[in-house]
């Protein structure tokens, strides 16, 4: 379902029965719209630009909905606006708010007057899945959300040279820097992989052995195979000959990923494309799958196929499109990209110049040479972690996110 910050309604809403099951959302930013779209995917969802005041005006003439999610950001007196909303809102409509206030007392006051839920901005797909979806739609959240262990993020390049490995490396480093957590960087390109080269290190045979024979892999074994990038990030990769006959097994992939998730808070995986069947567990266990492309015809074609493959393996709520080097000279116009994808890319990184290439040649992370990269990775880190500031972490703990 595509949402472009305008009124977006399913054709099925022409029937009154379905219209009564609508979830209507009023938000003022594209990040919130994207989080709601993905977190409430599969529902009869309408997203409109606006705040609680716009919601109140809508309810004066249209009450065919089952739930309302509305933004109170920038409202000086939200309780007065809530009184106005209550005067026109049917009693059986569930009302959820998003806003800037992070005070626990404010949250309690909202719950005491009968609100269904409140989330502080910036909201993410995971926050919507964990906090809003069960209360608005009922049922369980996606299996990956309740699965204990480190958070898996997969990076898949839709074309060679699109920068997937570079993004994986620097994303892993910024995740560790932002969260202060332990991060594993797993490169599953055992032949011709570039992660170790970009970091100026040389891996051993440990990963191949573990993937081919899971009975030989234990935590200590992986610790010996891991290369410390810094005090919070470890690289697990291979460097097998191009003519080597590999026998990577699905059981081996599951076991290695399971061990890493026990020891690391985040596991960033550079995934080979096309996916061999043995790699499917990585996609299934990922909470975010970033399909990375450049503004080229082959990238668009392959990105569409990759998104479908991820959806078939794990469901479409986990796949995000990342447009890399977005404004590179000679690339396709943005309008063409949006038309081909069916929506704006979920994430965008512009062309950051020759510093990115220099970092690769020096064998050091680009974050050390390209200051702007950190700023453009920040929204991606926020989507993955839900952390927008140090203050937000306290809210996350209190809300159980």
Residue pairs with C-beta under 8 A, 6 or more apart in sequence:
1 8
1 10
1 37
1 41
1 45
2 8
2 342
2 343
3 33
3 34
3 36
3 37
3 45
3 47
3 343
4 343
4 344
5 30
5 33
5 47
5 49
6 48
6 49
7 46
7 47
7 48
8 45
8 46
8 47
9 22
9 46
10 18
10 44
10 45
12 18
12 44
13 19
13 22
13 44
13 46
16 64
18 44
19 44
19 64
19 65
20 64
20 65
20 66
21 43
21 44
21 66
22 44
22 45
22 46
22 64
22 65
22 66
22 67
23 40
23 43
23 44
23 45
23 46
23 65
23 66
23 67
23 68
23 69
23 136
24 46
24 48
24 55
24 58
24 65
24 67
24 68
24 69
25 33
25 36
25 45
25 46
25 47
25 48
25 68
25 69
25 70
26 48
26 49
26 50
26 51
26 52
26 54
26 55
26 58
26 68
26 69
26 70
26 71
27 33
27 36
27 47
27 48
27 49
27 50
27 69
27 70
27 71
27 98
28 49
28 50
28 51
28 71
28 73
28 74
29 121
30 344
31 122
31 123
31 379
31 383
32 71
32 98
32 121
32 122
32 123
33 47
34 125
34 346
35 123
35 124
35 125
35 127
35 128
35 383
36 45
36 47
36 69
36 123
36 128
36 132
37 45
37 47
38 125
38 128
38 317
39 125
39 126
39 127
39 128
39 129
39 132
39 133
39 317
40 128
40 132
40 133
40 136
40 137
41 316
41 317
43 136
43 137
46 65
48 54
48 58
50 70
50 71
51 70
51 71
51 72
51 73
51 74
51 75
52 70
52 71
52 72
52 75
52 78
52 81
52 82
52 85
52 97
53 75
53 81
54 70
55 68
55 70
55 85
56 81
56 84
56 85
56 88
59 68
59 85
59 88
59 89
60 88
63 88
63 89
63 90
63 93
65 93
66 92
66 93
66 94
66 136
67 93
67 94
67 95
67 96
67 116
67 136
68 89
68 93
68 94
68 95
68 96
69 96
69 97
69 98
69 132
69 136
70 85
70 95
70 96
70 97
70 98
71 97
71 98
71 99
71 121
72 78
72 81
72 97
72 98
72 99
73 98
73 99
73 100
73 121
74 100
75 81
75 99
78 97
78 99
79 109
82 113
85 95
89 95
94 116
94 135
94 136
95 114
95 115
95 116
96 115
96 116
96 117
96 118
96 119
96 132
96 135
96 136
97 110
97 115
97 117
97 118
97 119
98 118
98 119
98 120
98 121
98 123
99 118
99 120
99 121
100 120
100 121
101 120
102 120
102 391
102 392
102 394
102 395
104 398
106 118
107 118
107 398
110 118
111 118
116 135
116 136
117 131
117 132
117 135
119 127
119 128
119 131
119 132
119 399
120 392
120 395
121 388
122 382
122 388
124 382
124 383
124 384
124 386
125 317
125 383
126 145
126 287
126 386
126 401
127 386
127 401
129 141
129 142
129 145
129 317
130 141
130 145
130 400
130 401
131 399
131 401
133 141
134 140
134 141
140 146
142 315
142 317
142 318
144 284
144 285
144 286
144 287
144 314
144 318
145 287
147 285
149 258
149 261
149 262
150 184
150 260
150 261
150 262
150 263
150 264
150 265
150 266
150 267
151 265
151 266
151 267
151 287
151 288
151 384
151 385
152 257
152 261
152 266
152 267
152 269
152 282
152 285
152 286
152 287
152 288
153 171
153 175
153 266
153 267
153 268
153 269
153 286
153 287
153 288
153 289
153 290
153 384
154 269
154 271
154 282
154 283
154 286
154 288
154 289
154 290
155 164
155 165
155 167
155 168
155 171
155 268
155 269
155 270
155 271
155 290
155 292
156 164
156 271
156 273
156 275
156 289
156 290
156 291
156 292
156 306
156 310
157 163
157 164
157 165
157 273
157 292
157 293
158 273
158 291
158 292
158 293
158 298
158 299
158 300
158 302
158 303
158 306
159 293
159 294
159 296
159 298
159 299
159 302
161 294
162 292
162 293
162 294
162 299
162 324
162 325
163 292
163 294
163 324
163 325
163 349
163 356
164 270
164 292
165 187
165 189
165 193
165 194
165 195
165 198
165 270
166 198
166 356
166 359
166 360
166 366
167 290
167 292
167 322
167 324
167 349
167 377
168 185
168 187
168 195
168 268
168 269
168 270
169 185
169 195
169 198
169 199
169 365
169 366
170 365
170 366
170 367
170 373
170 377
171 268
171 377
171 380
171 381
172 183
172 184
172 185
172 229
172 233
172 266
172 268
173 183
173 229
173 230
173 233
173 365
173 367
174 367
174 374
174 377
174 378
174 381
175 181
175 183
175 266
175 268
175 381
175 384
175 385
176 182
176 183
176 230
176 232
176 233
176 266
177 232
178 378
178 381
178 385
178 387
179 265
179 266
179 385
179 387
180 232
181 232
181 264
181 265
181 266
182 232
182 233
182 234
182 263
182 264
182 265
182 266
183 232
183 233
183 234
183 264
183 265
183 266
183 267
183 268
184 226
184 233
184 234
184 236
184 260
184 263
184 264
184 266
184 267
184 268
185 195
185 229
185 233
185 234
185 235
185 236
185 237
185 268
185 270
186 236
186 237
186 256
186 257
186 260
186 267
186 268
186 269
186 270
187 193
187 194
187 195
187 196
187 235
187 236
187 237
187 238
187 269
187 270
188 253
188 269
188 270
188 271
188 272
188 279
188 282
189 195
189 237
189 270
189 272
190 207
190 208
190 211
190 237
190 238
190 239
190 240
190 246
190 248
191 238
191 240
191 241
191 242
191 244
191 246
192 242
193 237
193 238
193 239
193 270
195 235
195 237
195 270
196 202
196 203
196 227
196 235
196 237
196 239
197 360
197 363
198 359
198 360
198 363
198 365
199 227
199 229
199 235
199 363
199 364
199 365
200 362
200 363
200 364
201 227
201 229
201 235
201 363
202 239
203 225
203 227
203 235
203 236
203 237
203 238
203 239
204 225
205 238
205 240
206 221
206 222
206 224
206 225
206 236
206 238
207 225
207 236
207 237
207 238
207 256
208 238
208 240
208 246
208 248
209 216
209 217
209 221
210 216
210 217
210 221
210 222
210 225
210 252
210 255
210 256
211 248
211 249
211 252
211 253
211 256
211 278
212 246
212 247
212 248
212 249
212 252
213 252
214 249
214 251
214 252
214 254
214 255
214 256
217 252
217 255
217 256
217 259
218 259
219 259
219 262
219 263
222 236
222 256
222 259
222 260
222 263
225 236
226 234
226 235
226 236
227 234
227 235
227 236
227 237
228 234
228 235
229 235
229 365
234 264
236 256
236 260
240 246
248 276
248 278
248 279
249 278
250 277
250 278
250 280
250 281
252 278
253 278
253 279
253 281
253 282
254 281
257 267
257 269
257 281
257 282
257 285
260 267
261 267
261 285
266 384
269 282
269 286
271 279
271 282
271 283
272 279
273 302
273 306
274 309
275 283
275 309
275 313
280 313
283 289
283 310
283 313
283 314
284 313
284 314
286 314
286 318
287 318
287 384
288 318
288 320
288 383
288 384
289 310
289 314
289 318
289 319
289 320
290 320
290 321
290 322
290 347
290 380
291 303
291 306
291 307
291 310
291 319
291 320
291 321
291 322
292 322
292 324
293 299
293 300
293 302
293 303
293 321
293 322
293 323
293 324
294 323
294 324
294 325
294 328
294 331
295 323
295 325
295 326
295 328
295 331
295 332
295 334
295 337
296 331
296 332
297 332
300 332
300 337
300 340
300 341
303 321
303 341
304 340
304 341
307 316
307 319
307 321
310 316
310 318
310 319
311 319
320 346
320 347
320 383
321 341
321 343
321 345
321 346
321 347
322 345
322 346
322 347
322 348
322 349
322 380
323 337
323 345
323 347
323 348
323 349
324 349
325 331
325 349
325 350
325 351
325 352
326 334
326 345
326 348
326 349
326 350
326 351
327 350
327 351
328 351
329 351
337 345
338 344
338 345
346 383
347 379
347 380
347 383
348 376
349 373
349 376
349 377
350 376
352 366
352 370
352 372
352 373
352 376
353 370
355 366
355 369
355 370
356 366
356 369
356 370
356 373
358 369
359 365
359 366
359 368
359 369
359 370
360 366
362 369
366 373
367 373
367 374
381 387
382 388
386 392
386 396
386 401
387 393
387 396
395 401
